[in-house]
């Protein structure tokens, strides 16, 4: 795996694809700096090695993607709103180009001196970015002497700046940044070098969203713990009564099939045995605890309950490798966060006792951050969809383009 440690950046311009798709408030201030902070080591290392840095990223999904620069209809997606935050975190001045392939942008990048940093305007102001347009990728490539992909969150997309652009750089002039390298190494450790027992915790709303990852994990994991809304499709498939809980009725046969596959492969596929139920999808709803296969009409399951928490925590604490993707319930509401919180604590305890734990997927990461536990697990992935696709396919367009 080729990283920035393997290349010579002295007097070179490094064109770095970062993932600065960060949330902004109504005042266009960055409210979560996680993705920017993650890219800082790569930026600083290139500067330290005598290079200059041209940063390129997307932000949101601007509708008017044709002009290349911010217009009145899409100015809220301008990366200019991130300049102050980047500057404060890097501790160096940040130049900004209000277009990513204009003459002015190329003038700014060509005049960069070692130690200087330029941020290009939102790539998605051009529709060619998401289309993976070859000519657009070639234009972008003119900004740098070396291409560095450090945007794991978009590495599963065959976009112009994440995969197509790499072909315009020689093998010794393209590499992965530290975010990408760490992500790939961590996932590889879980998928290809997992120490047993390997436990995968898979939550979320729909079975259909997680079919491929569950099937892939059956070839690797010893235990798979199911949580979240998707659990009720399994419960109903096994003949349980689930009230008005979330359920994909068209996926009941699939759920049965997954249960049979797990049994045939000798994988322990755990389905919750009890649930916290409510008469309404609200934090102040009436709440009860019951067996998960005996939920009365008019009630819905919104979290795992005591017995399941105890079982899942035991399995997790006895594991040597842990992958967590998806919450156990509607953890955004305090009345239904206990299952997710206790699973998070169990993962931290297992990690403290020597297990390797990888947390991936937006909601799992949000939960770990909500309870301030990021420092107590082995690795927190910056990419949700990218993590899943990497596990499902064994690689990503943005990674294979460098390799």
Steps between C-alpha positions, in 0.01 A plus 500: 500500500662823378460799733642851523793351694618337176513810279724805467301823537791747498400799284203300369132597491286232664141486376318347794143366477358548848152441638394839633131424458430642845176619662433876514253690718272783387791740531711277272732405786649150515325308779702176485873521418566122511575461128720809486693395810554156344673654197735727697785245540515446123501874428767574762721213389508622139587851621768353727647313201539825306189490284199722444141378528198544275188372676194389306171371637125499453244645740139385498296448185471835321214502248644761267801291401606659174668835552797387705470774759250592769182668377219649704317166491785285627731732693419313821708213355808714445817369664591860583298443818763247617808718445509652850461160668773343284730794566445480876561124509803494271648817644597636158345747251257346250456644152165440332411463132134576428497242220686170469608515132492868406803685365523682831501169690786365286691825542471469878610135506792553260632786714490310829826493693609219734307525826197668343145359485223562248139382530303457177128571477245217531568237232130422472428844361591315180269212406802335338638412845234245589484373142868405518571711191844431354564851366398658832732263688786589266445872560504449876824302472679810367490650850760264641822307443390226741151365565405398853165339575408551864120495465390159623140614536474537120741223396209275402394746231654490151498879484742713302702611803501169691578234240516630141763767570763250617573385143648840421780448753793261468518208748769678701292820516182375668433356845261474791488756780502398866119490534467260207798291604376463857147414384627233259737353760228490768240337274758254373585407858133426571416322176821317416690480826229473763593324820220272620246532643398760240169671579315725256222721632261602224213742562291745308150527363490259207624148429512593131772760572720242671445177302839499328698592809325233710570238232866603476539504876369144519823396327711677762319548831430255781212709634262746334281708732191652337340819635294799396183499291631222275467254790121499472509363146692201640259467794194500275670253264539265798129528578508771764241773557653845460207745529564806285879468514700575190500201265581424137229250417648437156827390664363233736619214276840664478521522879418128527766427238763696695414309817544168316828613341640599838407162647658316206824697537515455877461873566313613809238743366344670802153655479375713796282312748337800669424860413411842633165576339298821470150596395636786290821599323586770752731546796206564735295199380372237742765231541502131591745209482398166351614191311588614149272242340197604708459871424132597528301672227547877495849479655841514334847386599752787520793348690640172629426427865667348808539134401634581153739763638639243744546236229653738246734656758626156602571399141677831431716485813616150406602610149847575363385684185191722482332680212206730582274637228159632602323588828284268710205739519389859455794627705431861400214489752610461863218254572636257242877547519590248771559203269736694274676656799555166677632337182742793463619456861545126445713566190717741699549243776596232247744743337654579838555126545686466171234468228527691172183704440399677180202737507353590163183648356356842574268402784753282681758776477239752620426276799866456591546877479179569693635303797857634456642151452705545180828484692397170660460299177771397254384687191206718397441494123427826318297328228167323531412388148868461413559269795207278407599484135860421587385206712255388230737527202850475647612832353376845392540701178699767683740241642545284192571813293810559713603134514 
